[in-house]
Every structure is written in C-alpha cells, then in structure tokens.
Amino acid sequence: MFEQNGYKIEYLNESRTGKNSHQKQGAKANEAGAAIEKEERYAGIINAELIAEEVAIQRRADGDVNTQQRKFELENYELRKFYNTEKVDTLLLDFDHSGRGRKQVRNHMMSRGDVYGTSLKDQFNALTVKTFFEMVSTRDDFKFTSEDQGAEIKAWVETGILEIGEHQELVKDYFFRVFPNARFGNSTLTTLKDILDAEFGMTLKACNDQPYKRDDKKQKIKNKSGKGYQRHCHRAFIATMHEVVEFFLAAHAGKITVLSLTESPSERENGKCEVVDVGLPRKTSDQELREAKAKSDSIDQAIKALVA
C-alpha cells in the first residue's frame, strides 16, 4: 500500500547476533551509569556537612531540601541518628541500601512492641508487624512449614481484624502497607520466606528434620516397622537473624555506639571495624578488646558478603 502511494520501502534484516550485541552494550551502559550515580550519591552523603539535630528538625518542618547538598546533609544526619554512629561510610550505606536496612531494623523493633510515630495508623502498622512476627515464630528457632503457619497467616491476612482499644481495622488494609511487596500466590511458604528475607533481613535454610505426626492424644505415631515414628513430609525452613542486621539493630536500640566501620583508606582495605559498647564505662581488658576486634572484623566481612 505504501509503495503504491510513492513511498520507497527498505527492509532491514539485522542478525540476532547483532541484536544481542546491542542489548549487551546497552545493559553494560546502564550498569556503568548506575555505578557512577551510586558513587556520586555515596560521596555526597559521606562528605556532607554534619548538621545538628535542631537544624535537621527545622529543615524538615520548612521543607528546606531544595538543593542536592541539603538533601545529602539531611540524609547524613538521619543515618547517624538512626544507627547511633558518629560518621557515615561506604559499608553503612551498603547495608542501609537507600533505606532498606532501616526498614528491616524498624520491623524488628516493632515486632518487639516499639511504635514509630504517634498516630493511630502508626500503632496499627506496628501491631500488624508484631502479630505477623509472632505467628511465624511460634516454633523454636523460627521453624515454619507450609502446612501450618502458611495457611494460618494467609487466612489472617484475608479475614483477620486488628484491635486497638475501641478501634478495629482489617488486617489486609495494613498488611500490604507494611509489606508492600508481599503477594500470596500458589505457595504461601514462598511468601513467608520472601517477607522474612526482604523485610526482616533473616537468613533462611531448609530444614530436613520434619516434625513428628501425632495422634489425638498428642502422642507420636509409630511407623510400620514399629522401630521409629512417622514424620510429616513437607517443606520446612528455619529462619535466623543475619548477624549484620542484629549488629545494626543493637546500634539503633542504643546498646552499642558505632564509632566507625571504615576508619581510613588503609584500614578500609584491611576490613577493620571499630565498635565501642556504651554500657561499659569501666576500663576494658586486653582480652575484651581482642574479642571486640574479632567481632568487629566479622561484622565488616559479613556486611561485604551481604551486599555483594
């Protein structure tokens, strides 16, 4: 039709190899751009002027973050305040991952009863996190399976009600607000794993030691040979808190003060990490210093492995 109207048509037959090459080049360019953007952001936050709390509060109230420099200064303050640290460095920014680390720490704190904010909405957010965490940790060592916690939690999300005093709210109105990436598909177990991993920073491992089947009297049921007992045959996992999250959780709670994770370029290369316990004003022994140093080095290496 186009040719009949006087248009000249040329057919371009680009090989698949050429297309793949262009796609790879585009992906590499995107990665390089993201790396440069990350480096500039890190440098801006780390080198930002240290502002006092009253300055940060005033800027928030006035919305005075209309320059990139002031945004970096406020971000630097918020990181130091939240993680109870004297300075911000690359490892701290790696763990925080643009707020993900702070969210994981807050979720753990809310699971223990803390509330961030003063509104009723804030209280319901905290209650949702706390109730969910209690439901998945009903077994020792956070052992959970698709047959019990999965179905129970899905039913709670779909039909459950939260109560604070005389106020009631549907669980589903808050659950997907505090866990925005949660989706209940065919496998509720996968959903629980994803939430514990992304929202709480917990490490999950498959558990081969399945629970025993029990009769109406709660007694273990023997197998056919009579030499052992029947076990449930389904997937089970044990979730444990990553030591890096545990470390920053303690810092946020004020149990330790982080002096520096990377004190200088030479120490950064050696993977050093300095931490002091604010609860111990007495003189520290050489043995305790060596233990603290070993723990610090372990945390430093764990952060690198976690964000790699």
Phi, psi and chi 1 to 4 in degrees:
 res  aa     phi    psi   chi1   chi2   chi3   chi4
   1 MET       -  -42.7 -179.0  179.3   70.4      -
   2 PHE   -66.2  -38.9  -71.4  101.7      -      -
   3 GLU   -64.0  -37.3  -69.3  174.2  -29.0      -
   4 GLN   -64.2  -26.7  -67.5  175.3   -5.1      -
   5 ASN   -92.2   11.5  -69.2  -34.7      -      -
   6 GLY    96.6    2.0      -      -      -      -
   7 TYR   -81.9  145.8  -69.4   94.8      -      -
   8 LYS  -101.8  126.4 -178.1 -179.4  178.4 -179.4
   9 ILE  -110.9  128.2  -60.2  176.9      -      -
  10 GLU  -115.1  133.1  -66.5 -177.6    3.9      -
  11 TYR   -98.0  122.2  -64.2   92.5      -      -
  12 LEU   -99.5  117.8  -58.7  178.0      -      -
  13 ASN  -112.5   82.8 -174.2   18.3      -      -
  14 GLU   -80.4  133.2 -174.2  176.8   18.2      -
  15 SER   -68.1  156.9   67.3      -      -      -
  16 ARG   -64.3  -34.5  177.1  171.2  -64.0 -176.7
  17 THR   -61.0  -41.9  -56.9      -      -      -
  18 GLY   -64.5  -41.5      -      -      -      -
  19 LYS   -61.9  -46.4  -72.1 -177.6  179.1  179.3
  20 ASN   -62.0  -37.8  -69.1  -21.5      -      -
  21 SER   -62.9  -44.2  177.0      -      -      -
  22 HIS   -64.4  -38.8  -70.3  -40.1      -      -
  23 GLN   -64.3  -41.2  -70.3  174.6   -8.0      -
  24 LYS   -65.8  -40.9  -70.4  179.9  179.9  179.3
  25 GLN   -63.9  -40.1  -69.9  176.3    2.4      -
  26 GLY   -64.6  -40.7      -      -      -      -
  27 ALA   -64.4  -41.6      -      -      -      -
  28 LYS   -64.3  -39.0  -71.8 -177.8  178.6  178.9
  29 ALA   -64.9  -39.9      -      -      -      -
  30 ASN   -64.5  -42.0  -70.8  -23.8      -      -
  31 GLU   -63.4  -42.4  -70.0  177.2    2.7      -
  32 ALA   -64.5  -41.6      -      -      -      -
  33 GLY   -63.8  -42.4      -      -      -      -
  34 ALA   -64.7  -38.1      -      -      -      -
  35 ALA   -65.4  -40.5      -      -      -      -
  36 ILE   -66.3  -43.0  -67.3  172.9      -      -
  37 GLU   -62.7  -41.3 -176.8  178.3  -10.1      -
  38 LYS   -64.5  -44.0  175.5 -177.2  175.7 -179.3
  39 GLU   -61.3  -42.8 -175.7  177.6  -14.3      -
  40 GLU   -65.6  -39.6  -68.7  176.1  -13.0      -
  41 ARG   -65.5  -45.7  176.8  175.9  175.3  -89.9
  42 TYR   -59.2  -47.2  -84.9   28.5      -      -
  43 ALA   -62.1  -40.1      -      -      -      -
  44 GLY   -64.0  -41.7      -      -      -      -
  45 ILE   -72.7  -45.2  -64.9  174.3      -      -
  46 ILE   -64.4  -39.8  -68.8  171.2      -      -
  47 ASN   -92.7    5.7  -61.4  -41.0      -      -
  48 ALA   -66.8  150.7      -      -      -      -
  49 GLU   -64.3  138.2  179.6 -178.0  -10.3      -
  50 LEU   -80.1  113.7  -56.6 -175.4      -      -
  51 ILE   -99.4  151.7   60.1  174.9      -      -
  52 ALA   -79.0  165.2      -      -      -      -
  53 GLU   -60.6  -42.1 -176.7  173.6   12.8      -
  54 GLU   -64.9  -33.1   55.6  -89.5   19.0      -
  55 VAL   -68.2  -43.6  175.5      -      -      -
  56 ALA   -62.2  -43.5      -      -      -      -
  57 ILE   -62.6  -42.6  -67.2  173.6      -      -
  58 GLN   -65.9  -40.2 -171.1   62.2   48.3      -
  59 ARG   -65.8  -40.1  -74.1 -172.8 -177.7  179.5
  60 ARG   -62.3  -44.9  -76.4 -159.1 -152.6   98.1
  61 ALA   -63.2  -38.0      -      -      -      -
  62 ASP   -87.0   -9.7  -62.8  -20.2      -      -
  63 GLY    66.8   30.2      -      -      -      -
  64 ASP   -86.8   68.5 -172.6    9.8      -      -
  65 VAL  -133.9   44.6  -73.0      -      -      -
  66 ASN   -85.3    1.6   53.4   -6.8      -      -
  67 THR  -124.9  154.2   66.2      -      -      -
  68 GLN   -62.3  -36.3 -168.5   65.1   58.3      -
  69 GLN   -61.4  -43.9  179.6 -177.9   -7.3      -
  70 ARG   -70.0  -32.3  -65.7 -156.1  167.4 -171.7
  71 LYS   -63.8  -43.2  -70.1  179.2 -179.3  177.6
  72 PHE   -63.7  -41.6  -73.4  149.1      -      -
  73 GLU   -62.7  -41.4  -70.1  171.0   -5.0      -
  74 LEU   -69.8  -39.0 -171.5   59.1      -      -
  75 GLU   -64.3  -40.7 -178.8   73.6    1.5      -
  76 ASN   -61.4  -44.6 -179.4  -68.6      -      -
  77 TYR   -62.5  -46.1  164.1   78.3      -      -
  78 GLU   -63.7  -37.5  -70.3  174.8  -15.4      -
  79 LEU   -67.1  -44.7  -73.6  163.4      -      -
  80 ARG   -63.0  -41.0  -73.3 -173.8  -69.4  112.2
  81 LYS   -66.3  -47.3  177.8   74.1  172.5  177.4
  82 PHE   -68.0  -45.0 -172.4   87.8      -      -
  83 TYR   -92.5    6.3  -69.9  112.3      -      -
  84 ASN    53.3   51.2 -167.4   25.4      -      -
  85 THR  -124.9  154.2 -179.9      -      -      -
  86 GLU   -84.8  -19.3  -65.5 -176.6   -3.9      -
  87 LYS  -152.0  159.2   63.3 -174.8  -66.8 -173.1
  88 VAL  -107.1  134.7  175.6      -      -      -
  89 ASP  -137.2 -175.9   58.6   18.8      -      -
  90 THR   -62.0  -42.9  -59.7      -      -      -
  91 LEU   -65.8  -36.7  -71.0 -179.4      -      -
  92 LEU   -65.8  -42.1  179.3   60.9      -      -
  93 LEU   -66.6  -35.3  -71.4  170.5      -      -
  94 ASP   -62.8  -46.5  -79.5  -16.2      -      -
  95 PHE   -65.3  -44.7  169.3   76.3      -      -
  96 ASP   -64.6  -35.6 -173.1   70.8      -      -
  97 HIS    48.8   57.0 -162.3   69.8      -      -
  98 SER    58.4   35.2  -61.2      -      -      -
  99 GLY   107.2  -13.0      -      -      -      -
 100 ARG   -62.5  -42.4 -178.3 -172.9   64.2 -176.4
 101 GLY   -62.3  -42.4      -      -      -      -
 102 ARG   -63.1  -37.8  -84.4  171.1  -78.6 -178.7
 103 LYS   -66.0  -40.4 -175.9  175.4 -177.0 -177.8
 104 GLN   -63.2  -42.5  -69.2  174.7  -13.1      -
 105 VAL   -65.1  -44.2  169.4      -      -      -
 106 ARG   -61.5  -40.3  -81.8 -166.0  -63.5  -93.0
 107 ASN   -62.2  -40.5  -78.2  -20.0      -      -
 108 HIS   -65.2  -39.8  -84.1  -71.0      -      -
 109 MET   -66.0  -40.9  -66.8  -61.2  -69.7      -
 110 MET   -67.4  -31.9  -74.2 -169.5  -73.6      -
 111 SER   -66.1  -17.9   74.1      -      -      -
 112 ARG  -100.5    4.8  -57.9  175.9 -176.7 -171.0
 113 GLY   109.4   -4.3      -      -      -      -
 114 ASP   -73.9  152.7  -80.6   26.0      -      -
 115 VAL  -126.8  130.0  178.0      -      -      -
 116 TYR  -101.6  106.7  -70.8   84.2      -      -
 117 GLY   111.2  170.5      -      -      -      -
 118 THR  -117.3   -6.8   57.2      -      -      -
 119 SER   -80.3  164.6   69.4      -      -      -
 120 LEU   -63.0  -36.5 -172.3   61.0      -      -
 121 LYS   -60.4  -42.9  175.0 -177.8  172.5 -177.7
 122 ASP   -61.7  -38.5  -65.2  -34.3      -      -
 123 GLN   -67.0  -39.4  -65.0  178.9   51.3      -
 124 PHE   -69.2  -36.1  -86.4  112.8      -      -
 125 ASN   -58.4  -47.9  -74.9  -21.0      -      -
 126 ALA   -64.7  -40.1      -      -      -      -
 127 LEU   -65.0  -37.1  179.9   59.0      -      -
 128 THR   -62.5  -47.8  -57.8      -      -      -
 129 VAL   -63.0  -45.2  173.7      -      -      -
 130 LYS   -62.6  -45.5 -175.7  175.0 -175.0  -66.1
 131 THR   -65.2  -43.9  -54.2      -      -      -
 132 PHE   -59.4  -47.0  167.4   79.0      -      -
 133 PHE   -63.7  -37.9 -155.9   70.4      -      -
 134 GLU   -66.0  -35.3  -71.9  174.1  -12.7      -
 135 MET   -70.7  -36.3  -67.0  177.2   75.3      -
 136 VAL   -84.4  -11.9  -63.4      -      -      -
 137 SER  -109.9   31.6   59.9      -      -      -
 138 THR   -73.8  -18.1   52.3      -      -      -
 139 ARG  -101.1  162.4  -64.4  175.8 -177.3  -90.1
 140 ASP   -63.7  141.9  -65.9  -23.1      -      -
 141 ASP    59.6   27.8  -63.4  -35.4      -      -
 142 PHE    56.5   41.1  -67.4   93.5      -      -
 143 LYS   -83.8  123.0 -177.8  176.4  176.3 -178.0
 144 PHE  -140.4  155.5   60.0   95.3      -      -
 145 THR  -133.5  167.4   70.4      -      -      -
 146 SER   -73.6  -15.5   55.6      -      -      -
 147 GLU   -85.0  -25.0  -75.0 -168.8    3.9      -
 148 ASP  -115.5  -76.2   40.1   32.6      -      -
 149 GLN   -57.9  -38.5  -75.7   99.5  -37.0      -
 150 GLY   -57.6  -54.3      -      -      -      -
 151 ALA   -66.7  -37.6      -      -      -      -
 152 GLU   -65.4  -44.3  179.9 -175.5   -1.9      -
 153 ILE   -69.7  -38.8  -68.7  172.1      -      -
 154 LYS   -61.6  -43.5 -176.5  177.9 -179.5 -178.6
 155 ALA   -64.5  -38.3      -      -      -      -
 156 TRP   -63.5  -42.4  171.1   69.0      -      -
 157 VAL   -64.9  -41.3  172.1      -      -      -
 158 GLU   -77.5  -32.4  -67.3  174.3  -14.9      -
 159 THR  -128.5   -6.0   62.5      -      -      -
 160 GLY   -71.2  161.7      -      -      -      -
 161 ILE  -129.3  135.6  -64.6  176.5      -      -
 162 LEU   -99.1  140.6  -60.5  166.5      -      -
 163 GLU  -129.9  130.9  -65.5 -174.0   10.5      -
 164 ILE  -133.5  105.5  -62.9  179.0      -      -
 165 GLY    62.9 -124.1      -      -      -      -
 166 GLU   -91.0   -0.8  -61.2  177.7   -7.6      -
 167 HIS   -94.6  138.8  -57.7  -81.0      -      -
 168 GLN  -129.7  141.7  -67.9 -173.9  -19.1      -
 169 GLU  -141.2  151.9  -65.9  -75.6   -8.6      -
 170 LEU   -74.5  139.0  -64.4  175.8      -      -
 171 VAL   -59.0  -42.5  173.4      -      -      -
 172 LYS   -64.0  -21.2   60.8 -176.6  177.7 -177.2
 173 ASP   -75.7  -16.0  -69.8  -18.2      -      -
 174 TYR  -117.1  -29.7  -77.5   85.0      -      -
 175 PHE   -58.9  -48.0 -174.1   84.3      -      -
 176 PHE   -79.8   -5.1  -62.7  105.6      -      -
 177 ARG   -84.7  -41.7 -178.7  179.1  -63.0  163.7
 178 VAL   -83.2  -25.3  -64.5      -      -      -
 179 PHE  -123.1   72.6  -54.6  130.8      -      -
 180 PRO   -63.1  -22.6   23.1  -33.8      -      -
 181 ASN   -95.5    2.4  -63.4  -40.7      -      -
 182 ALA   -73.9  133.5      -      -      -      -
 183 ARG  -140.9  125.9  -64.0  -68.7 -177.4  -86.1
 184 PHE   -91.4  105.5  -77.3  100.8      -      -
 185 GLY  -104.3 -137.2      -      -      -      -
 186 ASN   -72.0  -28.2  -65.8  -30.9      -      -
 187 SER  -116.5  106.4  173.8      -      -      -
 188 THR   -69.8  -27.3   54.8      -      -      -
 189 LEU   -64.0  -41.4 -178.8   58.7      -      -
 190 THR   -61.6  -39.0  -61.1      -      -      -
 191 THR   -62.2  -45.0  -59.0      -      -      -
 192 LEU   -63.2  -41.3  -60.4 -174.0      -      -
 193 LYS   -61.4  -44.9  -73.1  173.0   56.2 -176.7
 194 ASP   -63.4  -41.4  -69.9  -16.4      -      -
 195 ILE   -65.9  -47.4  -67.6  174.4      -      -
 196 LEU   -63.9  -34.5  -70.3  172.8      -      -
 197 ASP   -73.1  -55.7  178.1   22.1      -      -
 198 ALA   -77.2  -39.4      -      -      -      -
 199 GLU   -93.4  -18.4  -54.8  -69.0  -10.5      -
 200 PHE  -124.5   -6.9  -68.7   89.4      -      -
 201 GLY    64.1   39.1      -      -      -      -
 202 MET  -101.1  142.6  -59.4 -169.3   75.7      -
 203 THR   -88.7  131.3  -56.2      -      -      -
 204 LEU  -116.1  134.1  -64.2  106.4      -      -
 205 LYS  -130.1  141.9  -64.9 -177.9  178.9 -179.9
 206 ALA   -65.0  142.0      -      -      -      -
 207 CYS  -113.5  118.2  174.9      -      -      -
 208 ASN   -84.3  -17.0  -64.2  -38.3      -      -
 209 ASP   -85.3   87.8 -173.7   18.1      -      -
 210 GLN   -78.0  150.7  -55.0  -70.6    2.2      -
 211 PRO   -68.5  154.3   24.8  -34.6      -      -
 212 TYR   -75.7  148.6  -69.3  105.9      -      -
 213 LYS   -78.4  143.0  -69.1 -176.3  178.7 -179.4
 214 ARG  -131.0  152.0  -62.2 -178.5 -179.2  -86.7
 215 ASP   -87.7 -171.0   57.0   24.2      -      -
 216 ASP   -62.9  -23.4  -65.5  -21.0      -      -
 217 LYS   -94.2   12.2  -63.7 -178.6  178.6  179.2
 218 LYS    68.3   19.1  -54.4  -63.0 -178.1 -179.1
 219 GLN   -93.5  146.2  -60.7  -62.6  -45.2      -
 220 LYS   -66.0  141.4  -70.2 -174.6  -71.1 -172.4
 221 ILE   -93.6  127.1  -58.8  175.0      -      -
 222 LYS   -72.8  152.3  -70.9 -171.3  175.6 -177.4
 223 ASN   -81.9 -179.8   55.5   27.3      -      -
 224 LYS   -63.9  -33.5  -67.5 -178.8  179.2  179.8
 225 SER   -75.4  -18.2   65.8      -      -      -
 226 GLY    78.4    2.6      -      -      -      -
 227 LYS   -97.3   -9.0  -63.0 -179.2  179.9  179.9
 228 GLY  -150.2 -165.4      -      -      -      -
 229 TYR  -126.7  149.6  -61.1   94.3      -      -
 230 GLN   -73.7  142.3  -62.3 -178.3   34.0      -
 231 ARG  -119.0  155.0  -68.6 -178.9 -179.0  -90.4
 232 HIS   -68.2  144.7  -71.1  -77.2      -      -
 233 CYS  -114.5   88.4  -64.5      -      -      -
 234 HIS  -157.4  168.3   48.9   67.4      -      -
 235 ARG   -72.2  139.6  -67.0 -170.8  -60.2  164.8
 236 ALA  -141.2  150.4      -      -      -      -
 237 PHE  -137.0  152.2  -69.8   82.6      -      -
 238 ILE  -114.1  127.2  -69.4  179.1      -      -
 239 ALA  -107.7  130.1      -      -      -      -
 240 THR  -128.6  147.9   55.2      -      -      -
 241 MET   -72.2  132.9 -169.7 -171.3  -55.2      -
 242 HIS   -65.9  140.2 -162.6  -73.3      -      -
 243 GLU   -62.5  -28.4   64.8  172.2  -23.6      -
 244 VAL   -66.9  -44.6  177.5      -      -      -
 245 VAL   -63.4  -41.0  178.4      -      -      -
 246 GLU   -61.5  -39.2 -171.4  172.9   11.4      -
 247 PHE   -63.5  -50.2  170.0   79.2      -      -
 248 PHE   -73.2  -25.3  -76.5  112.3      -      -
 249 LEU   -64.7  -42.2  178.9   60.8      -      -
 250 ALA   -65.2  -37.2      -      -      -      -
 251 ALA   -65.6  -45.5      -      -      -      -
 252 HIS   -63.3  -37.2  173.3   67.4      -      -
 253 ALA   -76.8   -4.0      -      -      -      -
 254 GLY    84.9   11.9      -      -      -      -
 255 LYS   -78.9  -26.2  -64.6 -179.8  179.7  179.0
 256 ILE  -138.7  156.9   59.9  173.6      -      -
 257 THR  -113.9  124.3  -63.1      -      -      -
 258 VAL   -85.5  113.5 -176.4      -      -      -
 259 LEU   -76.9  -46.8  -65.4 -177.4      -      -
 260 SER  -168.9  142.8  175.3      -      -      -
 261 LEU   -95.4  -30.9  -68.7  172.0      -      -
 262 THR  -137.6   95.0   48.3      -      -      -
 263 GLU   -70.6  -38.8 -165.2   64.0   26.6      -
 264 SER  -153.1  166.1   66.4      -      -      -
 265 PRO   -55.2  -41.8  -27.6   36.0      -      -
 266 SER   -67.3  -41.6   60.3      -      -      -
 267 GLU   -69.7  -32.1  -70.4  179.6  -28.4      -
 268 ARG   -63.4  -39.8 -173.2  177.7  -60.2  116.1
 269 GLU   -66.3  -32.8  -68.5  174.5    0.1      -
 270 ASN   -85.0   -1.4  -65.8  -31.5      -      -
 271 GLY    70.6   37.6      -      -      -      -
 272 LYS   -86.7  154.0  -67.6 -175.0  177.4  179.5
 273 CYS  -148.2  124.6  169.1      -      -      -
 274 GLU  -108.9  130.5 -174.5  178.7   -2.1      -
 275 VAL  -139.0  142.7  178.1      -      -      -
 276 VAL  -128.7  138.6   61.6      -      -      -
 277 ASP   -87.0  114.8 -168.3  -35.6      -      -
 278 VAL   -74.2  -10.4  -63.0      -      -      -
 279 GLY   -85.4    0.4      -      -      -      -
 280 LEU  -124.6   85.5  -63.2  174.2      -      -
 281 PRO   -74.2  -12.9   26.3  -33.2      -      -
 282 ARG   -72.4  167.8   61.5  179.5  175.0   78.6
 283 LYS   -68.8  133.4 -175.8  177.4  179.3 -180.0
 284 THR   -89.1  136.5  -52.5      -      -      -
 285 SER   -75.6  163.4   67.6      -      -      -
 286 ASP   -61.3  -38.7  -68.7  -19.6      -      -
 287 GLN   -64.0  -43.1  176.6   62.5   27.9      -
 288 GLU   -65.4  -36.8  -71.9  172.4  -34.0      -
 289 LEU   -64.3  -41.9  -73.8  173.8      -      -
 290 ARG   -64.0  -40.7  -74.4 -166.5  -65.9  -89.6
 291 GLU   -65.9  -41.5  -68.3  175.9   -4.9      -
 292 ALA   -63.9  -39.7      -      -      -      -
 293 LYS   -63.6  -43.3  173.1   62.6  172.0   56.8
 294 ALA   -62.7  -42.1      -      -      -      -
 295 LYS   -64.9  -40.3  179.2   62.2  175.3  177.1
 296 SER   -63.0  -45.3  -61.7      -      -      -
 297 ASP   -62.0  -39.2  -70.2  -14.8      -      -
 298 SER   -63.1  -43.7  173.0      -      -      -
 299 ILE   -62.8  -43.8  -68.2  -64.9      -      -
 300 ASP   -58.5  -47.6 -177.3   40.3      -      -
 301 GLN   -66.0  -36.2  -64.4  -58.7  -38.2      -
 302 ALA   -66.6  -37.3      -      -      -      -
 303 ILE   -62.4  -46.4  -66.7  173.5      -      -
 304 LYS   -59.6  -41.4  -67.7  177.3 -179.5  177.2
 305 ALA   -69.1  -36.5      -      -      -      -
 306 LEU   -66.9  -39.8 -179.1   66.3      -      -
 307 VAL   -96.4    0.0  -58.5      -      -      -
 308 ALA   -65.9      -      -      -      -      -
